[in-house]
Amino acid sequence: MKNIVFVSTFLFCLIMLPITMLNGQEGYSSAAMSMSQAKSGQLILPKPGEVIEEEYFNYHIHQLPRPSAQAGAALDAQWIGIGPGRSLLQFGLSTLRLEELPGQQRVNVSLVVDKSGSMSYEDKLVKTKQAMLAFLDQLHPEDRLSIVTFDHLAEVVLHCQAVGDKVAARKAINNIQWGGSTNMPGGIQLGYQTLLGGAEMGRDNRMIILTDALTNTGVIDPEAIVKQTEGYRADVELSYSMIGVGIDFNYELTRLMTANGRDQVHFISNPDDIEKIFVQEVESLLYPIGRNPQLRISLPQGLRLQQLYGYQPNINGNTIEMRLRDFNAGLSQVVLLEVTGDPRLLSNVSATLNYRKPGQGPEVRLNTSLSEARGNNDLAKNLAIAKMAASLKAMAEHYHNGKPDAAEDALDVQIGLVKNEFPAPRDADIDRMLEILENYRKNVRSLAHR
């Protein structure tokens, strides 16, 4: 099997707002948090499926031990008491930063760019091209690059070639002009074929797609699109993620395409930030650390799981298993769970993370236990953000079910609890989430009567 990974099919959602995403970390999917910032500023209520809880408390950079250069990743365990017989457990994953990597493999990149008419609004295509030029500056002359554009038709504007002096690539980018309707599956298919032409052993291969995901030509059924893109995995190793450019992007399609957990999804709320965020995020994703990560947490008899925030775990008795997203350079990610029982039993809690290094790399196993844990003041902050994310999801569900009063109450209770526990001046990460909740609390009832 050729080692081809379509790096996080990048979805840059671009809308003119004063809120930016510049405080997010580089190595983790940030779409849910960034979308909430943008939508709360415009008083657009999220759908329940748009509130992905773990993306809120993993939006900021966590204080975790640094991994060794050999391992590339580290697994950590910490806990704090949060009430009589009640404890918060945090399992953290961190990876090497770009500047810590012992060597950087040459890459084969395919940029697939949406140039449909909707990309003309608010200069989204103009700013996307600026971001592409900035990204081009980050590539090494020996890296390979191809560029595909699509509207109702898909076209190769730069065939796969060594980046070299970058003159041909700059010309191809500058010549992109917006066109007609959106045939996203056609663009992905041609991008796939183009990327295959430059694949070779020992070179990491990536596809980056910039689109509004508002597909209206060719294959438009979400399930058919997912089936088509999944079909490419029969012969090669692929990763996809999808979000649109604009506040009305097709988020349901995005979640379907990223349900396999192999991709990162990012949202940019301000077109003026496209260049900065595109370079930051893609630079991280060009350097994968682990594939198919599986986390297993074992609780001893006498401890009972009360709540696990976010994710999609499989729980069998006192064993909790979950698949995490593939991880890249610059990641700090945590899993949070509340348990009840004698705190003395916490020393018997253990966790194992299994993953595969990129390409045909070996299997890696990381182990940790709470007997090795240290106290960390960030755990209280992470828990507060997780609870606020849970209340935001509850608000969206109540509103979706026609209960605006219950939606407002869900926010009101959590806002009061956070302000009581964290009086001003508060941590900036807590304030960011609190602002989202307060924007909705002020208006959720009136929005129901629009």
N, C-alpha and C positions, 0 to 999 in steps of 0.2 A: 504494500500500500504506500502510495506517495504521501509524504508528510505535508499536507496542505491544510492550513487553518485560516479560515476567513475571519480575520480578526474582527471582533465585534463589529458587525455591520453597523456603522455608526449613525445614530440618528440625532441630528442636531435640531432641536426645536427652538426656533428663533422668533422672538416677539419683542416689540419695543416696550420695555419695562425698566424701571429704575433698579429693580432687584437684579443682582448678578449671582453667578455660581462660583465666584473666585475663591471662596473659602473651603470648597469641598476638596477631599483628598483625590489623588490621581488614580489610584488603583482599584476603585470599587464603583459599581454601578450606582449612579446618582440621579436617575430619572425621576423617581417618585418624589424625592425631596425638592428637587429643582422645579418640577411641575407644580408642586403645592405652593412654592414661593410665588411662581408666576400667576397661577390661577387665583390664589387668595388676594393678590393685588388687584385683579380684575373682577373679583367676586364671582368666579366661576367655580361651582361646587364640583369636587371630584366624584367620579364613580367609585363604588366600593372596591372594584378590582384595580383601581389606579393607586390605592394606598398600600404599598408594599412595606410593611413595618420595618423590616431589617435595613432597608435603604435609608431610613431616617436616622437610626442610631449608629449607622456606619458611614454617615456622610462626612463626619469630621475625622481627623487623624487621631488614633488612639495611642496612648502611652504604653507600648508593649516592648518586651525585650527584643533586641536585634538578633537576627539569625546569623549563623556562621556563613562564610563565603562558600564552604563546601555544600552545606545543606540547602542554602538559598531561601529556606523558610523556617519559621519557628512556631511552636505551639505552646501556649501559656495558659495557666489556670490561676484564678484569683477568686476571692469571695469576701463578702461583708455581711454582717448581721443587719437585718432590716425590721426586726421585731422579735418578740418572744418566740423562740423556737422556729424562726423563719430566717432564711438566708438567701442572698442573691449570689449565684455562681456565674462567673464569666470565663469563657474559654476564648482565647484570642489567637489569631493567626496573623503573622507579619512576614513580609518578604523583603529581600534586599532592595534597596533603592537603586536607581539607575547608576549613580556614581559609585555604588558599592559592588556592582557586577564585575566579576573577574575578567570577563571578555564578552564582546558583543558580536553575535553571529550576524553575518550578512543576510539581508532580507530580500524577498521578491514580493513587491506590493502592487496590488491592483486597486486603483481609485475608481469607484463607480459613482457617477455624479448625476443627480436629478437636475435636468435643465428645462422641466416642464413650465408652462405658463405661470403656475402658482408660485414658482421660485422667483418671479420678477418682483413680487410685492415686497416692500420695505427693503429693497436692495439685498435680499437674501442670497441671490446667486452671486452678486458682485462681491459680497463679503465672504461667501464660501470660496470663491476663487482666490481671494486674498489669503485665506487660511491655507489653501492648497499650496500656494507659493511659499508661505512660511514653513509648511511641513516639508516641502521639497528641499529647503535649506538644511533640514536636519538629516537628510539622507547622505550616505557615503557614495563616492563615485562608483564603487563596485556593486552597490545595491541595484536591484532591478525594479523597474517601474513600468506599469501600463495604465492607461486611462480610458475608461468607457463612459460615455454619456448616454442618457436616455430621456426621451419625452414619450411620444407615441411609438417611436422607433429607437432602437439601440444602435450605437455606433462606436467603433474603436477609433479614438482620436490620437492615441499614442500606443503603438504596438510594444510588447514587452521588450525592453532593452536596458542595457547598463545606464545608470543615471549619468555617468560621465561628467561633462561640463554643465549639464542641466539646461542647455540652450533649447533643445528640442522639446523638453518637458515644459519649460516656461512658455514657449510659443503655443503649444497645445492647450495649456490652461487659459492663456489670455484670449484664445480664439473661441472659447465656449460661449455660446449665446443662448438665451432662453427660447423655448419653442412652444410645442402644443400640449397635448394631454399627457397622462402619466401611465406608462407601461413598466412598472417596477419589476415584475417577474422577468420581462424581456431583458432589462438591464442586468439583473443578477445572473441570468443564464449566459449572456455574452461575457460578463465579467469572469464567470467561472471558466469558460472556454479560454479566455485570454490568459488567465492566471495559470492554467494547466500548461500552456506553451512555454512558460518560464520556469517550471518546476524542475528541481534537481536535488539529488541527495546532498544533505549537509547544509541546505539553505532553507530558512524558515519562510514560509509563504503566507501572505496576508491579503485579505480583501477588506477595504474600508468603503462603506457606502454612505453617501450624504444625500438625504432625500426627505421629502415631506410625507412620504408613505401614503399619499392620497391617490392610490392607483385606481384608474377609471378606464383603462384600455387593456386589451388582452385578457389574461387570467385575472379576475377580480374577486372571486370567491375566496375568503380567508382560508378555509380548510384546504382548498385546492392549491393555494400558494404555499402553504406549509408543507403539503405533501410533495409538491414539486421541489422545493428547496431541500427537504429531507432526503429526497431521492438521490441527490448528489453525494450523500454520505456513503452510498453503497460502494464507491470506488476510492474515495479519498476522505481524509479527516477534515471536517469542516466545523466552523463555529459561526453562528449568526446572532444578530440582535437587530431589532427594528423599532424606530420611533420616527415621528414625522417632524418636518420643519413647520412650525406654526402651532397656534393654540388649539386648532381643530384637528390635529394629527390623528391618525388611526391607531389609537393605543391598544385596542383589543387585538389587532393583528400583531402588534409588537410583542405583546405578552405571549401569544401563541407561538411566535417564532423563537422566543427566548425561554420557553418552558423547559427546554432540555438542560438549562443551567450552564451552557458553555460560553455565554457572551456577557459583555458589559453594555449597559444602556446609559446614554448620557443625554442631557437636555440642557440647552443653552437659552437662557431667558432674554438675553439682550444681544441683538445682532453685532453690536460693537465688540462683544467678547468672543466672537467666533474664532478669530485668529488665535488669541491667547489660549483658550480652552482646547481648541482642536490640537494645537501643538503639544500642550501638556498631556492631554489624555492619550492621544495616539502614540506619543513617544513612550509612554508607559506600556501600552498594549503591544508594542513591537517586540517586547522582551518578556515572553511567557516564562513562568516558573513551574507551574503544576497543572496537570490535566486530570479530569475525573476525580476530584477530591471527595473522599467519603469520611465523615466525622462520626465517631462512635463514642458515646458518653455512658459510663456505667455507674449507677448509684447503688450503694450498699443497702441491704435490708435495714429498715428503720428510717430511711429517708424517703419522702414522698414528693414527687413532682407536682407542683401546684400550677405553674404557668411557664410556658416557653414562648418568648416574644418572637413573632415572625417565623420565617422559614416554613418548610413543609416536612416536618419530621415524621418518622415512623417510630412509634412508641410501643414497646413490647415489655410489659412489666417495668422493671427498673433499668431497661436498656433503651437508649435514645439514639437513633441513627438518622443521618440526613446527608444528602448530597449538597455540597457547596458548589458555587460557580468556579469555573477554571480561574486560576489566579495568576497575576502578572507582577512585574516589578512595581514597587512603591505601594504595596497593599498593607493596610491594617484593618482587620475585620474581627468582630466579636460575636459570640453567641451568648445570649442571656437567658437564664432560667431561675425561677424561684422554687425553693424546696422547703419543706417543713420536717422537723425532727431534731434529735439531739445534735448540736454543733460538733460534738466530739467525733461523730461519725463521718464528718466531712473529709477527714484525712484518708478515708478509704474510697473517695470518689476518684475516678480515673478517666482519661480520654485518650483516644487514638485517632490520628489522621493518616489515612492512606491516600497517596496520589502517585501519578506517573509523571516523570519528567518529559518535556516536549519531544516530539518526534518518536523515535523508537527507544527513548530513554528508559532507565530502570524504574521499578516500583520503589517508592520511598515510604517509610513509616515513621511518624513522629508520635511520641508518647509524652504525657504529662499527668500530674496528679495534684490534688489540692494539698497534699502533704508538703509540696514544694512551693506552695503559693505565698504571695506577699499581699499585704493590704495596699489598696490603691484608691485614692479619693475620687478618681474618675468614674468608679463604678456607680456611685450615687447619681452622678450626672447622666451616665448612660441609661440608668434605670428611669430617670425622669423623662428623658427623650423618648424611650420606648413606650412609657405609659401615655405620653402625649400622642404618639403615633397611633396607639391602640384607640384612644378617644377620638382621633380624627377618622379612623376607619369606622368606629361606631356611629359617629355623626353622619358619615356618608351612607351607611346602611339604613339608619333611621330615616334620613331624608328620602332615600330611594324608595322606602316603604310607606311614604306619605305621612311621616311623623316628625314634622319640623320642631315641635316642642321638645320631644325626646332628643332630637339632634342637638338642639341648643343646650339642653341640660348636660349631655355627655361632655361637651366642651367646657361648660361653666364649672362643673365639679372639678375637672382636672386642672383647669387654670387656677382655681383657688388653692388646690393642694400644692401646686408647683410654686406659686408665689409665697405661700406660707413656709415651705421648706427652703426656698432659695430667694430671700429678700434682695431687693436691689441694693447695690449694683450686682447684676448676675453675670454668669459666664456667657460669652457671646454665643456659644452653641445652643444653650438653653433659650436665650433671648430670641434666636432665629426661629426656633420651633414655636415658642410662645407667641410670637407675632403672627404666625400663620393661624393658630387657634383663635387668637383675639379678633383677627380680621373676619373670620367666619362667624364667631359668636355674635358679633354686632349685627350681622346681616342675614343669618341663616333663616330666620323666621320670615323676614320681609321677602327674601328670595323665593319662598314657597308660594307667595301670592302674586308673583310677576305674571 
